[in-house]
């Protein structure tokens, strides 16, 4: 009986460790241009970067372009050389369960031609934060 209890305790401890840690997920509200990163893990996350990439799906974009409106100079604060053709937002440290939301300042002024668009959001784009689950960083 003692062996069963000990084995159960060791298994429970190992299971808890395997799912513990930092886990960042991203979301994007295309109506407002607001990106949100949440730490669903149980450990604090260090500073990171979330990126937003726009692609026109229908009708097909013109050759050589993503087909999304160009924010022009208003997009400059969101440019980072490491993330070309994407809007990049610095995310502060996040405690377990905490979220950070940022409204892209240029987004309300964009004029989207008729069509269907996809926004690819990536939390911790650069994999700076050691997460327990890297597979859930992307959202489209």
HUGI-V907053 format. One record per pair of residues at least 6 apart in sequence whose C-alpha atoms are under 8 Angstrom apart, sorted by the first residue. I is the first residue (numbers start at 1). J is the second residue. D is the distance in Angstrom with one decimal. If there is no record, write none. Layout:
I_J_D ; I_J_D
This chain:
18_132_7.7 ; 19_132_6.5 ; 20_41_6.6 ; 20_42_6.0 ; 20_43_7.4 ; 20_132_6.7 ; 21_41_5.4 ; 21_42_5.3 ; 21_43_4.9 ; 21_44_7.9 ; 21_131_6.5 ; 21_132_5.5 ; 22_39_6.6 ; 22_40_7.2 ; 22_41_4.5 ; 22_42_6.1 ; 22_43_5.0 ; 22_44_6.3 ; 22_45_5.9 ; 22_96_7.5 ; 22_129_7.9 ; 22_130_7.0 ; 22_131_4.8 ; 22_132_5.8 ; 22_133_7.9 ; 23_39_5.4 ; 23_40_5.3 ; 23_41_4.5 ; 23_42_7.9 ; 23_45_8.0 ; 23_131_5.2 ; 23_132_5.8 ; 23_133_5.8 ; 23_134_7.5 ; 24_37_6.6 ; 24_38_5.6 ; 24_39_4.5 ; 24_40_6.2 ; 24_41_7.2 ; 24_123_6.3 ; 24_124_7.3 ; 24_131_7.3 ; 24_136_7.6 ; 24_137_6.4 ; 25_37_5.6 ; 25_38_5.4 ; 25_39_6.6 ; 25_40_7.2 ; 25_123_5.9 ; 25_136_6.2 ; 25_137_5.2 ; 25_138_7.4 ; 26_35_7.2 ; 26_36_5.6 ; 26_37_4.5 ; 26_38_6.4 ; 26_50_7.7 ; 26_121_6.5 ; 26_122_6.4 ; 26_123_5.4 ; 26_137_6.5 ; 26_138_6.9 ; 26_139_6.6 ; 27_35_5.8 ; 27_36_5.1 ; 27_37_6.5 ; 27_121_6.9 ; 27_139_6.7 ; 28_34_5.7 ; 28_35_4.4 ; 28_36_6.2 ; 28_119_7.9 ; 28_121_7.0 ; 29_35_6.5 ; 30_119_7.8 ; 32_103_7.1 ; 32_107_7.3 ; 32_108_7.0 ; 33_103_5.6 ; 33_104_5.5 ; 33_107_5.5 ; 33_108_7.3 ; 34_101_6.6 ; 34_102_5.4 ; 34_103_4.0 ; 34_104_6.1 ; 35_52_8.0 ; 35_101_5.6 ; 35_102_5.4 ; 35_103_6.3 ; 35_104_7.6 ; 36_99_6.8 ; 36_100_5.5 ; 36_101_4.2 ; 36_102_6.4 ; 37_50_7.6 ; 37_91_7.7 ; 37_99_5.5 ; 37_100_5.3 ; 37_101_6.5 ; 37_123_6.6 ; 38_94_7.7 ; 38_97_6.7 ; 38_98_5.8 ; 38_99_4.2 ; 38_100_6.5 ; 39_45_7.1 ; 39_94_6.3 ; 39_95_7.0 ; 39_96_5.6 ; 39_97_5.3 ; 39_98_5.7 ; 39_99_6.4 ; 40_96_6.3 ; 40_97_5.2 ; 40_98_7.7 ; 41_96_5.6 ; 41_97_6.8 ; 41_132_7.9 ; 42_96_4.9 ; 42_97_7.3 ; 43_95_6.7 ; 43_96_5.3 ; 44_93_7.1 ; 44_94_5.7 ; 44_95_4.4 ; 44_96_5.4 ; 45_93_5.4 ; 45_94_5.0 ; 45_95_6.4 ; 45_96_7.6 ; 45_129_6.7 ; 46_92_7.0 ; 46_93_4.5 ; 46_94_6.7 ; 46_129_6.4 ; 47_90_7.3 ; 47_91_5.7 ; 47_92_4.7 ; 47_93_4.7 ; 47_94_7.7 ; 47_129_7.8 ; 48_90_6.0 ; 48_91_5.1 ; 48_92_6.7 ; 48_93_7.6 ; 48_123_7.8 ; 48_124_5.3 ; 48_125_7.6 ; 48_128_6.6 ; 48_129_6.8 ; 49_88_6.4 ; 49_89_5.6 ; 49_90_4.6 ; 49_91_5.5 ; 49_123_6.6 ; 49_124_5.1 ; 49_125_5.8 ; 49_126_7.5 ; 50_88_5.8 ; 50_89_5.4 ; 50_90_6.6 ; 50_91_6.8 ; 50_121_7.1 ; 50_122_5.5 ; 50_123_4.5 ; 50_124_5.5 ; 50_125_5.8 ; 51_83_7.6 ; 51_86_6.1 ; 51_87_5.5 ; 51_88_4.4 ; 51_89_6.3 ; 51_120_8.0 ; 51_121_5.7 ; 51_122_5.3 ; 51_123_6.8 ; 51_125_6.5 ; 52_86_5.5 ; 52_87_5.1 ; 52_88_6.5 ; 52_119_6.6 ; 52_120_5.8 ; 52_121_4.7 ; 52_122_6.8 ; 53_85_7.1 ; 53_86_4.8 ; 53_87_6.5 ; 53_119_5.5 ; 53_120_5.1 ; 53_121_6.5 ; 54_66_7.0 ; 54_68_6.2 ; 54_86_7.7 ; 54_117_6.9 ; 54_118_5.8 ; 54_119_4.6 ; 54_120_6.5 ; 55_66_5.0 ; 55_67_6.2 ; 55_68_6.1 ; 55_117_5.6 ; 55_118_5.2 ; 55_119_6.4 ; 56_66_6.0 ; 56_67_5.0 ; 56_68_5.9 ; 56_115_7.2 ; 56_116_6.0 ; 56_117_4.3 ; 56_118_6.3 ; 57_115_7.3 ; 57_116_5.3 ; 57_117_5.3 ; 57_118_6.6 ; 58_115_5.2 ; 58_116_4.9 ; 58_117_7.1 ; 59_115_5.9 ; 59_116_7.2 ; 60_67_7.8 ; 61_67_4.5 ; 68_112_6.9 ; 68_117_7.7 ; 69_110_6.3 ; 69_111_6.5 ; 69_112_6.1 ; 70_110_7.7 ; 71_106_6.3 ; 71_107_7.6 ; 71_110_6.6 ; 74_105_7.7 ; 74_106_5.6 ; 75_87_7.4 ; 75_106_6.3 ; 78_87_5.0 ; 78_88_5.0 ; 78_89_6.2 ; 79_86_7.2 ; 79_87_6.0 ; 79_88_6.1 ; 80_87_7.9 ; 80_88_6.5 ; 89_102_7.9 ; 91_100_6.8 ; 92_100_7.6 ; 94_100_7.6 ; 118_140_6.5 ; 119_140_5.5 ; 120_138_7.0 ; 120_139_5.7 ; 120_140_4.4 ; 121_137_8.0 ; 121_138_5.6 ; 121_139_5.1 ; 121_140_6.2 ; 122_137_5.4 ; 122_138_4.5 ; 122_139_6.5 ; 123_137_5.0 ; 123_138_6.6 ; 124_137_7.0
